[in-house]
Amino acid sequence: MSTILAAKLAGVFRGGVGGSRDALPARLLLDYDQSEEGQRQYIEAAKAAFKREFAPMIEIIRQALARAENRQ
């Protein structure tokens, strides 16, 4: 499944199908951990994703969304 399709299914984008409005975010931008440890975790999660082990990346994305929500 493509990233854009997955995002649409999750309700991340709004607007008309096929229109330029598809790229407008309906949710907060993710706030990733930019610390050295956060970067290390992201790299390890990306490596795991290449092996089809998606749980670490899913957790990083959940944490980034939680940080963005707390920022509001």
Short mmCIF file of the C-alpha atoms (twelve columns), coordinates in Angstrom:
data_MODEL
# 
_entry.id   MODEL 
# 
loop_
_atom_site.group_PDB 
_atom_site.id 
_atom_site.type_symbol 
_atom_site.label_atom_id 
_atom_site.label_alt_id 
_atom_site.label_comp_id 
_atom_site.label_asym_id 
_atom_site.label_seq_id 
_atom_site.Cartn_x 
_atom_site.Cartn_y 
_atom_site.Cartn_z 
_atom_site.pdbx_PDB_model_num 
ATOM 1  C CA . MET A 1  0.000   0.000  0.000  1 
ATOM 2  C CA . SER A 2  1.388   3.404  -0.880 1 
ATOM 3  C CA . THR A 3  2.097   5.938  1.851  1 
ATOM 4  C CA . ILE A 4  -0.385  8.412  0.372  1 
ATOM 5  C CA . LEU A 5  -3.105  5.786  0.177  1 
ATOM 6  C CA . ALA A 6  -2.448  4.692  3.742  1 
ATOM 7  C CA . ALA A 7  -2.554  8.326  4.887  1 
ATOM 8  C CA . LYS A 8  -5.852  8.906  3.093  1 
ATOM 9  C CA . LEU A 9  -7.335  5.797  4.661  1 
ATOM 10 C CA . ALA A 10 -6.187  7.048  8.056  1 
ATOM 11 C CA . GLY A 11 -7.819  10.411 7.419  1 
ATOM 12 C CA . VAL A 12 -4.567  12.351 7.372  1 
ATOM 13 C CA . PHE A 13 -5.399  14.305 4.206  1 
ATOM 14 C CA . ARG A 14 -8.491  16.288 3.296  1 
ATOM 15 C CA . GLY A 15 -9.810  17.723 0.060  1 
ATOM 16 C CA . GLY A 16 -11.125 16.417 -3.217 1 
ATOM 17 C CA . VAL A 17 -9.792  13.247 -4.742 1 
ATOM 18 C CA . GLY A 18 -7.162  14.010 -7.352 1 
ATOM 19 C CA . GLY A 19 -7.145  17.721 -6.586 1 
ATOM 20 C CA . SER A 20 -4.272  19.767 -5.267 1 
ATOM 21 C CA . ARG A 21 -6.034  19.977 -1.911 1 
ATOM 22 C CA . ASP A 22 -5.159  16.306 -1.256 1 
ATOM 23 C CA . ALA A 23 -1.795  17.414 0.111  1 
ATOM 24 C CA . LEU A 24 -3.216  19.703 2.812  1 
ATOM 25 C CA . PRO A 25 -2.602  18.160 6.229  1 
ATOM 26 C CA . ALA A 26 -5.728  17.710 8.327  1 
ATOM 27 C CA . ARG A 27 -3.651  16.739 11.353 1 
ATOM 28 C CA . LEU A 28 -0.675  18.171 13.154 1 
ATOM 29 C CA . LEU A 29 2.767   17.780 11.659 1 
ATOM 30 C CA . LEU A 30 4.712   15.058 13.430 1 
ATOM 31 C CA . ASP A 31 7.293   16.197 15.975 1 
ATOM 32 C CA . TYR A 32 10.114  13.666 15.868 1 
ATOM 33 C CA . ASP A 33 12.711  13.389 18.632 1 
ATOM 34 C CA . GLN A 34 15.742  15.237 17.227 1 
ATOM 35 C CA . SER A 35 18.110  14.194 20.016 1 
ATOM 36 C CA . GLU A 36 21.008  11.856 19.251 1 
ATOM 37 C CA . GLU A 37 19.106  9.019  20.924 1 
ATOM 38 C CA . GLY A 38 15.950  9.842  18.941 1 
ATOM 39 C CA . GLN A 39 17.930  9.844  15.696 1 
ATOM 40 C CA . ARG A 40 19.519  6.513  16.600 1 
ATOM 41 C CA . GLN A 41 16.106  5.001  17.337 1 
ATOM 42 C CA . TYR A 42 14.724  6.299  14.033 1 
ATOM 43 C CA . ILE A 43 17.626  4.798  12.081 1 
ATOM 44 C CA . GLU A 44 17.188  1.447  13.829 1 
ATOM 45 C CA . ALA A 45 13.433  1.549  13.153 1 
ATOM 46 C CA . ALA A 46 14.095  2.299  9.475  1 
ATOM 47 C CA . LYS A 47 16.481  -0.665 9.272  1 
ATOM 48 C CA . ALA A 48 13.845  -2.884 10.860 1 
ATOM 49 C CA . ALA A 49 11.211  -1.636 8.400  1 
ATOM 50 C CA . PHE A 50 13.355  -2.854 5.499  1 
ATOM 51 C CA . LYS A 51 13.030  -6.300 7.095  1 
ATOM 52 C CA . ARG A 52 9.246   -5.814 7.277  1 
ATOM 53 C CA . GLU A 53 9.378   -5.300 11.048 1 
ATOM 54 C CA . PHE A 54 7.179   -2.208 11.310 1 
ATOM 55 C CA . ALA A 55 6.442   -2.049 15.054 1 
ATOM 56 C CA . PRO A 56 9.467   0.138  15.956 1 
ATOM 57 C CA . MET A 57 8.605   2.732  13.274 1 
ATOM 58 C CA . ILE A 58 4.935   2.695  14.249 1 
ATOM 59 C CA . GLU A 59 5.942   3.473  17.837 1 
ATOM 60 C CA . ILE A 60 8.197   6.348  16.728 1 
ATOM 61 C CA . ILE A 61 5.351   7.803  14.670 1 
ATOM 62 C CA . ARG A 62 2.945   7.478  17.616 1 
ATOM 63 C CA . GLN A 63 5.412   9.277  19.879 1 
ATOM 64 C CA . ALA A 64 5.940   12.023 17.281 1 
ATOM 65 C CA . LEU A 65 2.180   12.549 16.987 1 
ATOM 66 C CA . ALA A 66 1.818   12.674 20.784 1 
ATOM 67 C CA . ARG A 67 4.582   15.316 20.984 1 
ATOM 68 C CA . ALA A 68 2.841   17.366 18.271 1 
ATOM 69 C CA . GLU A 69 -0.501  17.131 20.089 1 
ATOM 70 C CA . ASN A 70 1.112   18.223 23.376 1 
ATOM 71 C CA . ARG A 71 2.685   21.195 21.594 1 
ATOM 72 C CA . GLN A 72 -0.748  22.600 20.718 1 
# 
